[in-house]
Amino acid sequence: MKRIATLLLLLLPVTTFAGEKTRPMKVEDLFRFQRVSDPQISPDGKWVVYVVGDVSLEKNKINANLWLVSTDKGSAPKQLTTSPKSDRHPRWSPDSKSILFESTRSGTSQLWIGDWKRSPAE
């Protein structure tokens, strides 16, 4: 009886996926993923700022913005920048109040500082 139950448990995953239509992964599938990178923990250990990049296959570019999340369990991430250009390489100030980042929003790559505790960097 135990053998039959074990056999049924082993066959269950096979029969569950047998009805699903599968296909090989294509290059276009990779462009649907958001790119999460460059996490930086604040000096006080309470926050993490990171970069989320959205790929545009039509424009052949990645638009990257900064996001912030608390290290407390269950907190929701907050988008800090919404630039149509790219914001990258965030770094915390020593007092954990400001974030220095590189942005192309002015047309060329420049450094910007955002005081996220007052208002999100724009």
C-alpha positions in Angstrom: 0.0 0.0 0.0 2.9 2.4 0.8 4.4 1.6 -2.6 1.2 2.6 -4.4 0.9 5.8 -2.4 4.6 6.7 -3.2 4.1 5.9 -6.9 1.1 8.1 -7.0 2.9 11.0 -5.3 5.8 10.6 -7.8 3.5 10.6 -10.8 1.3 13.5 -9.6 3.8 16.3 -10.8 4.2 14.6 -14.2 0.5 14.5 -14.8 0.0 18.0 -13.5 2.4 19.5 -16.1 1.5 17.2 -18.9 -1.6 19.2 -19.8 0.3 22.6 -20.0 1.5 23.8 -23.3 5.3 24.4 -23.1 7.8 25.9 -25.6 11.5 26.6 -25.6 12.6 30.0 -24.2 13.2 32.7 -26.9 15.4 35.8 -26.8 12.3 38.0 -26.6 11.4 36.3 -23.3 14.5 37.7 -21.7 13.5 41.3 -22.6 10.3 40.9 -20.6 12.2 40.6 -17.3 12.9 43.6 -15.2 16.6 44.0 -14.3 17.2 44.4 -10.5 20.7 45.5 -9.6 23.1 47.5 -7.4 21.5 47.1 -4.0 23.0 49.4 -1.4 22.2 49.1 2.3 22.1 52.5 4.2 24.8 53.1 6.8 22.1 52.9 9.6 21.0 49.5 8.2 17.3 50.5 7.9 17.0 50.9 4.2 18.1 49.4 0.9 18.1 51.4 -2.4 18.4 49.5 -5.6 18.0 49.9 -9.4 15.1 48.4 -11.5 15.6 48.5 -15.2 12.9 48.0 -17.8 14.0 46.8 -21.2 12.5 48.3 -24.3 13.2 46.1 -27.3 11.7 48.6 -29.7 13.9 51.4 -28.5 16.9 49.1 -27.9 17.5 50.6 -24.4 17.0 50.1 -20.7 15.2 52.7 -18.6 16.5 52.4 -15.0 14.9 54.0 -11.9 15.7 53.9 -8.2 13.6 52.0 -5.6 13.7 52.1 -1.8 12.6 49.4 0.7 12.9 49.2 4.4 14.8 46.3 6.0 11.8 45.7 8.2 9.9 42.6 7.3 6.8 43.2 5.2 7.4 46.7 4.1 6.5 47.6 0.5 9.1 49.0 -1.9 8.7 52.6 -3.0 9.8 54.0 -6.4 12.1 57.0 -5.8 12.7 58.2 -9.4 10.5 58.1 -12.5 12.8 59.6 -15.0 12.4 58.7 -18.7 16.1 58.5 -18.8 18.3 56.2 -16.6 19.1 56.6 -12.9 21.9 54.3 -11.7 24.6 53.6 -9.2 23.0 54.8 -6.0 25.2 55.5 -3.0 24.2 56.6 0.5 25.4 59.6 2.4 27.1 58.7 5.8 24.0 59.9 7.7 21.6 57.8 5.6 19.5 60.8 4.7 20.6 61.4 1.1 21.3 59.3 -2.0 23.9 60.2 -4.6 23.2 58.7 -8.0 24.2 58.9 -11.7 21.5 60.1 -14.1 21.2 60.9 -17.8 18.1 63.1 -17.3 20.0 66.3 -18.3 21.2 64.8 -21.6 24.6 63.7 -20.3 25.6 61.6 -17.4 25.7 63.7 -14.2 25.6 63.1 -10.5 22.5 64.0 -8.6 21.6 64.0 -4.9 18.2 63.1 -3.6 17.0 63.7 0.0 14.5 60.8 0.1 13.3 61.5 3.7 11.7 64.9 2.6 10.7 64.0 -0.9 11.7 61.4 -3.5 14.5 62.3 -5.8 13.2 63.5 -9.2 
